[in-house]
Every structure is written in structure tokens, then in C-alpha cells.
């Protein structure tokens, strides 16, 4: 099966069944190179028929908030990695920071190299576990009700814990950013706990790849003017950058 039409038909039929298809496996099954598969996936994504991910593809039928965190992490992975590396550069010597849950936050965590002693407070179980054996890092895992899809904790216990700490920065992953509506996430519970994170931090740094622009998650966190820094990728519109900067927010575009 080497014809373009046949390949793309096979991809679309199987992505709806499997939920995730890997480039390497598709190349073997269809008898073509990974480069050919990536071109097929890029074309299908341009038609809105699937999500391109790092080394794989996901169906558009699943709402992003309902995609398993490990799969969601793969969406726009290269952009998230650049954002994560930039965000890590803001961590100072002997710093104390808060990290929210989310796929971009998980990639950001992997980029952190502490200077001196670093204190991390997080609602994300996967983030805390990642630093479990790290030297020079003290992790406070916030307790509460576990939301399995994002591996984050929510609820009054979590909010009360966060209300008793104060950090220099909070790094937030979001589901959407809209100039007029603000930054958003998938659930009301998550929005509430992120608002407390913001109160417990001196600076609010939002990590959002450009696909999140003009998107709205279910629950509003706050207005764009309430954040300190937005780190995004080269796909972010220049006019939007200008408008957000007029609100007093520093916008950093990584390439």
C-alpha cells in the first residue's frame, strides 16, 4: 500500500480506532519511510483531520482536555521543549517556585537544572515524582483530590496548603489564551487552584504554545493582564503579541 490516497485513508481509519498512531509503526506497516509518513500527517493535520504529535498523531475527535496526559505531552512537543528551556532560565539560585499540572509543565520540569538549592511546590503528581531522586531539589507535593487525566490534585486541602506558601514564581500551563477572555483551563476545580497559585507567587509565568491562542478552555482562570510573562513559540501572531504587551505583560517568543 504505497499510494498517497490509500495511505492517508488507512491512517484516518486506524487513528479513529487506535487513538494514537506512531510514525515508526506506520512506516513499517505501509512500507514507506518515516519522512513520507510525516508528510502525510502534516497534510492531514492541515485539513484539520488529526493532531500532529512528536513521533505520532492523535485524532481530532477527542477534546484536548480528555486526552491522556502522556499523549497530550506529545502534541507540539518541539514547541513545548523550547518553551520549557526558556522558562527554566528564569529560575534563580536558591529559588522557590510553584509548578501547575499540564503537558507543557511536564516538559518544562524536564528542563530544570537547579542553581544552588531549589524548592518546588506542585499539584502535579507526575512532576513531583520526576524530581523524587533529584539532588538539590526539595519538593512539596500538594495533597488533595487526584484528577487522573492530568495527574493533578484539586480541592480545599490543596488550596489551603498553597495559601500557606509564598514563592517567587508560578509556572502555569493553560488550555487556552484569549486576549479578551483571559487564560483558561479544563475544569472549575483546576481554575480555582491555579488562582491560589497566582496569589501565592510574586510572578506569574504562563507557558503556552501558539496553538493555545484564541482557544478557550471550560474554566476561566483570570484576565491576561493578571500574568507577568507569557512564553510561547514562533507561531504566535505578532499583532497579538503587541496587544498583550500593551496590557503590561512581557511576551517571549522562542524559535
PyMOL commands that set and color helices and strands:
alter all, ss='L'
color gray80, all
select helices_A, chain A and resi 4-18+23-30+34-46+64-66+69-72+77-88+103-111+125-130+156-162+188-199+210-212+224-226+238-246
alter helices_A, ss='H'
color red, helices_A
select strands_A, chain A and resi 20-22+50-53+56-59+96-99+118-122+137-141+145-147+152-154+167-173+176-178+182-185+201-207+219-222+229-233+250-254
alter strands_A, ss='S'
color yellow, strands_A
deselect
rebuild
show_as cartoon
